[in-house]
Amino acid sequence: MAQKPVLAVADLTVQFGEDVVLSGVDFSIGAGERVCITGRNGSGKSTLLRVLAGAIEPDQGTVWRGETVRIASLEQTLPAGTDVSVYDAVAAGVADRGAQLSEYRRLAEQLDELGAADRMAELQQEIERTDGWALDYEIQSVISRLSLPADAKLAELSGGWRKRIAIARSLVVRPNVWLLDEPTNHLDIPTVQWLERELLEFEGTLVFITHDRELMRSVGNVFVDIGLGHLRRYACGYSTFVERRNHDDEVLAAQERRLDARLAEEEAWLRSGVKARRTRNEGRVRMLDTLRARRAERRQRGVLQLEMDAGARSGTVVKEFEGVSKAMGDNRVIRNLDLTIRRGDRIGLVGANGAGKSTLMRLLLGELTPDAGQVRSGTRLEHAYYDQQRSSLDPEKSVADTIADGREYVTINNRDIHAVTYLRSFMFTGDQARAPVRVLSGGEQNRLLLARLFSLPANLLVLDEPTNDLDVDSLELLEQLLLEYSGTVLLVTHDRAFLDNVVDSILVLDGVGGVVQHVGGYTDWLRSGGTFPADSMPGFQVTGAVRSAAEAPGKASAPRQDRAARKVARAAARELERLTGRIEAIEERIAALEEQMGELGFYQQPHTEQQQVFSAKEALESELQVLYERWETLEAEAE
């Protein structure tokens, strides 16, 4: 049965200059659907999301939003690293009401200033009139769930922490439609897993863009694929979507082959003798122009074409760590590490943000010196480094000069390739090749980094989040390239599927100095009982003292403190009630799956169908554990 629509677009067209991004698009989104928008880079995914949010007005067509819809958007752009506190940044998600709460908190710390008490009294009346203390509780509750330090300044925080703040800001409005553009970028794996559970538990409608295939698989139940400005909608799970889309692509490819054959016939007719040209009709000429336009449109599709120069063969031992320790400030992130990296190893680094992954990479690259122990390099070693921060890019250099250092050609596997031709393999036009780096988008700068990386003869690749801003087709191509690469790979990524498909071992960093190597991919580690420390997972810990404005001193705050406490208690009771219902529902679903697994014919089914049931049960049990933790916290607070 079709769900009642909450969002719909009709005859939607969006273009930037002469570039038509979306053309004649019609589709709707039903209540409770979890819609994943897919497509190649530049296909219009983010544009469509921003149209749905109301951030972009279409050039043609209509956008309909239900009367009760409350939309929250999580965009790719991180909150700026300013002198604003975490609390204020999250409160900004609710506009005027959030601004009042932020002002009240600031005044509560400045009561000695002239007029502060009078202004606080005015704010108190307005906050009470708009039920602002319940909102204050909601802001602090979300901050707590994400383990954010409420009073820290954004300028002090990394990209991963600021991504958490962006998530908190979008959650605090209690949306029933949540739009997310690449929500896993800048997050570590523990936070990605938390976000995955948050999305599964979300009771409204989701529309999201992601390159994370595990997130697609676990969360999405509708897939909208964009190609050449047009949409194809698939109401199914991820695996079925991939099968159906691939089948549709094969049908389309057959149509295109017939188009090419027809076009060749028409071009031959047009080039035929005088008699044929005299008898040609205008309708046939117009049809030929149409065929040419269709082929030109098809050739505009961007697809990454990668080739790598593995350089000279390195020695058998690439890097050797002996008794290595390293502290960053007061935090000892590497302690007494013994590790040998051999030629051909493909190793993934896994751990929470701040656990020491970047430190270990910099020790390996020679950018840091260990406090104790030695890092020895093997012979004939040539490394190339992919930096997700893009700090190695000169914004004033042209794109072509960035990969060719002022020369016309780059040399790949002993072949000279013109710089512009090489850049076309990475979906850059001739005009973009001559443009300065500063005009490129974040995704385009990431592709430029890959282009430069693969132009270097290197037998050791060090990759820091190489999957950010790549579409799934490009991801799979990169995976294949790394599997065929004869050198050594060390990588950090939050993409669990990428880890499973590429690495042959992982190094797990616990954040307090421990580094343990496990053979296999990320899923193999989980199956062997691997877990992250509890304090690396949002929702398990309140970082610091999350202060309420009710804690401010002074006479003006006393009556408000009692009322705020009562409102907090009522809000907590409502959350506890919702949580109890959710726990009961999940327990019933787990029991139903266990009953299904106990049936006689279950283990006679195909392995893939059995695995789907096992995976569903495992995901529900993980979600249940998180809910139990939150339930126990609320119960303890109630006592």
DAZIKA-V77604 format. One line per field, one symbol per residue. ss: DSSP state (H for helix, E for strand, - for the rest). psi: psi as a letter, one per 40 degrees, with the letter a starting at -180 (. if undefined). burial: + if it has 16 or more other ideal C-beta (glycine too) atoms within 10 Angstrom, else -. A space follows every 50 residues. Layout:
ss = ???
psi = ???
burial = ???
This chain:
ss = ----EEEEEEEEEEEE--EEEEEEEEEEEE---EEEEEE-----HHHHHH HHH------EEEEEE-----EEEE----------EHHHHHHHHHHHHHHH HHHHHHHH-------HHHHHHHHHHHHHH--HHHHHHHHHHHHHH----- --EHHH--HHHHHHHHHHHHH-----EEEEE-------HHHHHHHHHHHH H---EEEEE---HHHHHHH--EEEEEE--EEEEE---HHHHHHHHHHHHH HHHHHHHHHHHHHHHHHHHH---HHHHHH--HHHHHHHHHHHHHHHHHH- ----------------EEEEEEEEEEEE--EEEEEEEEEEEE---EEEEE ------HHHHHHHHH------EEEEEE-----EEEE-----------EHH HHHH----EEEE--EEEEHHHHHH-----HHHHH-EHHH--HHHHHHHHH HHHHH----EEEEE-------HHHHHHHHHHHHH---EEEEE---HHHHH HH--EEEEE---E-EEEEE--HHHHHH------HHH------------HH H---HHHHHHHHHHHHHHHHHHHHHHHHHHHHHHHHHHHHHHHHHHH--- -HHH--HHHHHHHHHHHHHHHHHHHHHHHHHHHHHHHH-
psi = hhihidiiihfhhhihbehhdhhfhhiihiheighhhiiiheeedddddd ddeedhhidiaihhhidehhhihhidhiiigaeiiddddddeefbddddd ddddddddefdeiheddddddddddddddefddddddddddddddefihd eiiddeiidddddddddddddeegiehhhhhgeeheiidddddddddddd eheahhhihiehdddddddhehhhhhhfeiihhhgiiddddddddddddd ddddddddddddddddddddeaidddddeiidddddddddddddddddee hhhhhiiiheaihiidhdihhhfhihihbehhdhhfhhhhhiheihhhhh iiheeeddddddddeeeihidiaihiiaifhhiihhhdefeehhdeiidd ddeefeidiihhfehhhhddddddeffhiddddeiideeiiddddddddd dddeehhhehhhhhgeeheiiddddddddddddeheaihhihiehddddd edieiihhheefehhhhhhaaddddddeehiiideehieeihhahghide eiiiddeddddddddddddddddddddddddddddddddddddddddeid edeeiidddddddddddddddddddddddddddddddd.
burial = ----+++++--+-+-----++++-+-+++++-++++++++++++++++++ +++--+-+--+-+-++----++++++-++----+++++++++++--++-+ ++++++++-------+---+--++--+----+++++++++++++++++++ -+-+--+-+++++++++++++++-++++++++++++++++++++++++++ -+-++++++++++++++++++++++++-+-++-+--++--++--+----- ------------+--+---------------------+--+--------- -+-+-+-++++--+---++++--+-++----++++-+-+-+-+-++++++ ++++++++++++++---+-+--+-+--+--+-++++++----+----+++ ++++-----+-+----+-++-+++++++---++-+-+--+--++++++++ ++++++++++++++++++++++-++-+++--+--+-++++++++++++++ +++-+++++++-+++--+-+++-+++-----++--+++++-++--+-+++ -+---++--+---+--++--++--++--+--++--+---+--+------- ----------------+--+--++-++--++-++-----
